[in-house]
Amino acid sequence: MLLAWYRREKRDLPWRRSRDPYAIWLSEVMLQQTRVETVIPYWSRFLGAFPTVHALAEAPLDLVLAQWSGLGYYRRARLLHRGAQSIVAEHGGRLPPSSEGLRSIPGIGPYTAGAVASIAFGEEVPLVDGNVARVLARIRAMDLDVKSTAGVARSWALAAELAKGEDPGAWNQALMELGATVCTPRAPACDRCPVAHLCEARRQGRTDSLPVVGKKAPPKAWYRAAIVAERGTKLLLGRRRPELPFGGLWEPPGVDLAARGSHLPKSLFGTSFTDLRKVGRVEHVLTHRRMTVTVWKATVPGRGARVGSVVGTDYDRLELVDLRGAGLASLGISTLARKILALAHEAVC
């Protein structure tokens, strides 16, 4: 019933037309915490830039992050790049054809391994994402918090019982599709569900209260100041250290502040900026943090190559980037950095 429904009703998504393990791997990484509609153009562009695992492994990380720019959760891109290098170095450029082998690749966890192994290689292995966990919790009326240790274990055990037969990849995708389009978090369309007659939550009248999910902690406040500093046609940018949030991305250099409205430190990056002036604030919400960034405009003094020191800062490089030609397009720039640059640009227009 579920497979017949899936084959009849599934959305026509570009990665579903491919059996290339690399293309499927890329789609599964991009789809983590990101809407399908957002992923489609990124997936196509990324494959165009890096059509094979070898191409991705050999590309500079800056270029990989530039192609990922705007998609968010940039740790995914860094791990994807590292994983491709591992696949080339240790597996001859071919993804291992089993979930166990895939788990040996940096950045590939149980969900991604299950997705690639079942869809690309037909292995009878389960996968559990938020959509699958919700479907299983409702069908079995599971009272465990689906994000708790016990709830996660139970969801995976249930999924393993079901991922059998001649096309486990289609089965896993059917569960995900059902959760994404019918068994939605709010107001599930039970009248269109192909397995409604098997759903214990529906029988008990509990579809609105299941799955059980613990309360999310509110995002913590994070205050920063950022300086949009120029020298002629060049813009000062810093590359964030890889272990930090937004690691490996370029941005107008900044510093953390103790609280909203804190004063900008007098000494920044060993540079005495001129024409320093505040132009406004930018708000940006991450999964666990709500950022407030005070934006300053300034001029980088002098004509020499030296633009400041990275010692004791969030950055491993500071560079003046020429905005003519390729400019920012060749670098990984976050959505937050683009907001900061847009605000600074509006302030002088």
C-alpha positions as CSV (number, residue, x, y, z in Angstrom):
1,M,0.0,0.0,0.0
2,L,2.6,2.5,1.0
3,L,5.0,1.6,-1.9
4,A,2.1,1.8,-4.4
5,W,1.1,5.2,-3.0
6,Y,4.7,6.4,-3.1
7,R,5.2,5.4,-6.8
8,R,2.0,7.1,-7.7
9,E,2.2,10.3,-5.6
10,K,5.9,11.0,-5.0
11,R,7.3,14.4,-5.9
12,D,9.5,14.6,-9.0
13,L,12.7,15.6,-7.3
14,P,15.9,15.7,-9.4
15,W,18.0,13.4,-7.2
16,R,15.3,10.8,-7.5
17,R,16.1,10.5,-11.2
18,S,19.7,9.4,-10.3
19,R,21.2,6.3,-9.0
20,D,24.6,7.9,-8.7
21,P,25.7,7.3,-5.1
22,Y,27.6,10.6,-5.1
23,A,24.6,12.6,-6.2
24,I,22.3,10.9,-3.7
25,W,24.9,11.5,-0.9
26,L,25.0,15.2,-1.8
27,S,21.2,15.5,-1.8
28,E,20.9,13.8,1.6
29,V,23.5,16.1,3.2
30,M,21.9,19.2,1.7
31,L,18.4,18.1,2.9
32,Q,19.4,18.0,6.5
33,Q,17.6,20.8,8.2
34,T,16.8,22.5,4.9
35,R,13.6,22.6,2.8
36,V,13.4,20.7,-0.4
37,E,12.5,23.8,-2.4
38,T,15.7,25.5,-1.2
39,V,17.9,22.6,-1.9
40,I,16.9,21.9,-5.5
41,P,18.8,24.8,-7.2
42,Y,21.8,24.4,-4.8
43,W,22.1,20.6,-5.6
44,S,22.0,21.3,-9.4
45,R,24.6,24.1,-9.2
46,F,26.9,22.1,-6.8
47,L,26.8,19.1,-9.1
48,G,27.6,21.3,-12.0
49,A,30.6,22.7,-10.2
50,F,31.8,19.4,-8.8
51,P,30.3,16.6,-11.0
52,T,32.3,13.8,-9.3
53,V,33.8,12.8,-6.0
54,H,37.2,13.5,-7.5
55,A,36.3,17.0,-8.5
56,L,34.9,17.8,-5.1
57,A,38.0,16.3,-3.3
58,E,40.4,18.3,-5.5
59,A,38.6,21.6,-5.1
60,P,39.8,24.3,-2.6
61,L,37.6,24.5,0.4
62,D,37.0,28.2,-0.3
63,L,35.5,27.3,-3.6
64,V,33.3,24.6,-2.1
65,L,32.0,27.0,0.6
66,A,31.4,29.6,-2.1
67,Q,29.1,27.1,-3.9
68,W,27.4,26.3,-0.6
69,S,27.0,30.0,0.3
70,G,23.5,30.9,1.5
71,L,22.5,27.3,2.2
72,G,23.5,27.5,5.8
73,Y,24.8,24.9,8.3
74,Y,28.2,25.2,6.7
75,R,29.7,22.4,8.8
76,R,27.9,20.1,6.3
77,A,30.0,21.5,3.4
78,R,33.2,21.1,5.3
79,L,32.5,17.5,6.2
80,L,31.3,16.8,2.7
81,H,34.6,18.0,1.3
82,R,36.6,16.1,3.9
83,G,34.5,13.0,3.2
84,A,35.2,13.3,-0.6
85,Q,38.9,13.5,0.1
86,S,38.7,10.3,2.2
87,I,36.7,8.5,-0.5
88,V,39.4,9.4,-3.1
89,A,42.3,8.5,-0.8
90,E,40.9,5.3,0.7
91,H,38.3,4.0,-1.7
92,G,39.5,5.0,-5.2
93,G,36.9,7.6,-5.6
94,R,33.9,5.3,-5.1
95,L,31.5,5.4,-2.2
96,P,31.5,2.2,-0.2
97,P,28.5,0.1,-1.2
98,S,27.3,-0.7,2.3
99,S,26.1,1.2,5.3
100,E,28.9,-0.1,7.4
101,G,31.5,1.1,4.8
102,L,29.8,4.4,4.5
103,R,30.0,5.0,8.2
104,S,33.8,4.9,7.9
105,I,33.7,8.1,5.9
106,P,34.1,11.4,7.9
107,G,30.8,13.2,8.2
108,I,28.5,10.2,7.3
109,G,26.4,9.2,10.2
110,P,23.7,6.5,10.6
111,Y,21.0,8.4,8.7
112,T,23.1,9.3,5.7
113,A,24.6,5.9,5.5
114,G,21.2,4.3,5.6
115,A,19.9,6.6,2.9
116,V,22.8,6.1,0.5
117,A,23.1,2.4,1.1
118,S,19.4,1.7,0.6
119,I,18.7,4.1,-2.3
120,A,21.9,3.7,-4.3
121,F,22.9,0.2,-3.4
122,G,19.6,-1.5,-2.4
123,E,20.8,-2.6,1.0
124,E,18.1,-3.6,3.5
125,V,19.0,-0.9,6.1
126,P,16.8,1.6,7.8
127,L,17.0,5.3,8.2
128,V,15.3,7.7,10.6
129,D,14.9,11.4,10.1
130,G,12.3,13.7,11.6
131,N,9.6,12.7,9.1
132,V,10.2,9.0,9.6
133,A,10.2,9.3,13.4
134,R,6.9,11.2,13.3
135,V,5.2,8.6,11.0
136,L,6.4,5.7,13.2
137,A,5.5,7.4,16.4
138,R,1.9,7.9,15.2
139,I,1.4,4.5,13.6
140,R,2.6,2.8,16.8
141,A,1.3,5.5,19.2
142,M,4.7,5.7,20.8
143,D,4.7,7.7,24.0
144,L,8.5,8.1,24.2
145,D,10.1,11.5,23.4
146,V,11.3,10.8,19.8
147,K,14.5,12.8,20.5
148,S,15.3,11.0,23.7
149,T,17.9,8.2,23.8
150,A,15.1,5.6,24.3
151,G,12.9,7.2,21.7
152,V,15.6,7.3,19.0
153,A,16.5,3.7,19.7
154,R,12.8,2.7,19.4
155,S,12.4,4.6,16.2
156,W,15.4,2.9,14.6
157,A,14.3,-0.5,15.8
158,L,10.8,0.0,14.2
159,A,12.4,1.3,11.0
160,A,14.7,-1.7,10.8
161,E,11.7,-4.0,11.0
162,L,10.2,-2.4,7.9
163,A,13.2,-1.8,5.6
164,K,12.9,-5.2,4.0
165,G,12.0,-6.5,0.5
166,E,13.2,-6.0,-3.0
167,D,13.4,-2.2,-2.9
168,P,14.3,-0.9,0.6
169,G,15.4,2.4,-0.9
170,A,11.9,3.1,-2.2
171,W,10.4,2.0,1.1
172,N,12.6,4.4,3.1
173,Q,11.8,7.2,0.7
174,A,8.1,6.4,1.0
175,L,8.3,6.8,4.7
176,M,10.0,10.2,4.4
177,E,7.6,11.3,1.7
178,L,4.6,10.4,3.8
179,G,6.0,12.4,6.7
180,A,6.8,15.4,4.5
181,T,3.6,15.6,2.6
182,V,0.8,13.8,4.5
183,C,1.8,13.0,8.1
184,T,2.9,16.5,8.8
185,P,3.7,18.0,12.2
186,R,0.4,20.0,12.4
187,A,-2.9,19.1,10.8
188,P,-1.9,15.7,9.2
189,A,-4.0,14.8,6.2
190,C,-5.2,11.5,7.6
191,D,-7.9,11.3,4.9
192,R,-5.2,11.0,2.2
193,C,-2.9,8.6,4.2
194,P,-2.5,5.2,2.5
195,V,-1.8,3.6,5.9
196,A,-4.4,5.4,8.0
197,H,-6.2,2.2,8.8
198,L,-3.0,1.0,10.5
199,C,-2.4,4.2,12.5
200,E,-2.9,3.7,16.3
201,A,-2.6,7.4,17.0
202,R,-5.6,8.1,14.7
203,R,-7.6,5.3,16.3
204,Q,-6.9,6.8,19.7
205,G,-7.6,10.4,18.5
206,R,-4.0,11.4,19.4
207,T,-2.6,12.6,16.0
208,D,-2.3,16.2,17.4
209,S,-0.4,15.1,20.5
210,L,2.1,12.7,18.9
211,P,4.9,12.4,18.5
212,V,6.1,13.4,21.9
213,V,8.8,16.0,21.6
214,G,10.6,17.8,24.5
215,K,10.5,21.6,24.6
216,K,13.3,23.3,22.7
217,A,15.5,25.7,24.7
218,P,15.1,29.3,23.5
219,P,18.0,30.6,21.4
220,K,20.7,32.3,23.4
221,A,21.6,35.9,22.7
222,W,24.9,36.4,20.9
223,Y,26.2,40.0,20.5
224,R,28.9,41.0,18.0
225,A,30.3,44.0,16.3
226,A,31.4,43.8,12.6
227,I,33.5,46.3,10.7
228,V,33.0,46.9,7.0
229,A,36.3,48.4,6.2
230,E,37.6,49.4,2.7
231,R,40.7,50.6,1.0
232,G,39.9,51.9,-2.4
233,T,38.1,49.2,-4.3
234,K,39.1,46.5,-1.8
235,L,37.2,45.2,1.2
236,L,38.7,43.8,4.4
237,L,37.5,40.3,5.1
238,G,38.5,37.7,7.6
239,R,38.3,33.9,7.3
240,R,36.9,32.3,10.5
241,R,38.8,29.6,12.2
242,P,37.5,26.2,11.2
243,E,36.6,25.2,14.8
244,L,34.2,28.2,15.3
245,P,30.7,28.7,14.1
246,F,30.7,29.8,10.4
247,G,34.2,28.1,10.3
248,G,36.0,28.6,7.0
249,L,33.7,31.3,5.8
250,W,34.8,34.9,5.0
251,E,33.1,37.9,6.6
252,P,33.7,41.5,7.6
253,P,35.9,41.0,10.7
254,G,34.2,41.3,14.0
255,V,34.4,40.7,17.7
256,D,32.1,39.3,20.4
257,L,30.5,41.9,22.7
258,A,29.6,41.3,26.3
259,A,26.0,42.6,25.8
260,R,23.8,44.6,23.5
261,G,25.1,48.1,23.3
262,S,28.6,47.3,24.4
263,H,31.3,49.6,23.2
264,L,33.6,48.6,20.4
265,P,37.1,47.7,21.7
266,K,39.7,50.4,21.1
267,S,42.2,48.1,19.6
268,L,41.1,45.8,16.7
269,F,43.3,43.4,14.8
270,G,46.3,45.7,15.3
271,T,44.9,48.3,12.9
272,S,43.9,51.9,13.6
273,F,40.8,52.2,11.4
274,T,39.9,55.7,10.2
275,D,36.5,57.2,9.5
276,L,35.0,54.7,12.0
277,R,31.2,55.1,12.3
278,K,28.2,53.0,13.4
279,V,25.7,52.4,10.6
280,G,23.1,50.1,12.3
281,R,22.3,46.6,13.5
282,V,21.6,43.2,11.9
283,E,19.6,40.4,13.5
284,H,20.2,36.8,12.5
285,V,18.7,33.7,14.1
286,L,20.5,30.4,14.2
287,T,19.2,27.1,15.5
288,H,20.4,27.8,19.1
289,R,21.4,31.4,18.9
290,R,19.9,34.8,18.2
291,M,22.6,37.1,16.9
292,T,22.6,40.9,17.1
293,V,25.5,42.4,15.1
294,T,26.3,46.1,15.4
295,V,27.7,47.2,12.0
296,W,30.5,49.8,11.6
297,K,31.9,51.4,8.5
298,A,35.6,52.3,8.4
299,T,38.6,52.9,6.1
300,V,41.7,50.7,6.2
301,P,44.6,53.2,6.5
302,G,47.8,53.2,4.4
303,R,48.8,51.7,1.1
304,G,50.9,48.7,2.1
305,A,49.9,45.1,2.0
306,R,49.6,44.7,5.8
307,V,45.9,44.8,6.9
308,G,46.1,43.7,10.5
309,S,46.9,40.8,12.8
310,V,44.9,37.6,13.4
311,V,46.6,36.8,16.7
312,G,44.0,36.3,19.4
313,T,41.0,36.8,17.0
314,D,38.3,34.5,15.4
315,Y,40.2,34.5,12.1
316,D,43.1,32.6,10.6
317,R,43.5,35.1,7.7
318,L,42.7,38.7,7.0
319,E,42.8,39.9,3.4
320,L,41.8,42.9,1.3
321,V,39.6,41.4,-1.4
322,D,39.2,43.3,-4.7
323,L,35.5,43.7,-5.4
324,R,36.2,44.0,-9.1
325,G,36.2,40.8,-11.1
326,A,35.4,37.5,-9.2
327,G,35.5,39.3,-5.8
328,L,33.1,37.8,-3.3
329,A,31.8,35.2,-5.8
330,S,34.9,33.0,-5.3
331,L,34.6,33.0,-1.5
332,G,32.3,31.3,1.0
333,I,30.2,34.1,2.4
334,S,27.4,33.4,4.9
335,T,23.9,34.9,4.7
336,L,24.7,36.9,7.9
337,A,27.8,38.4,6.2
338,R,25.7,39.4,3.2
339,K,23.2,41.1,5.5
340,I,26.1,43.0,7.1
341,L,27.5,44.1,3.7
342,A,24.0,45.1,2.5
343,L,23.4,47.3,5.5
344,A,26.8,49.0,5.1
345,H,26.1,49.6,1.4
346,E,22.7,51.1,2.1
347,A,24.3,53.4,4.6
348,V,26.4,55.1,2.0
349,C,23.8,55.2,-0.8
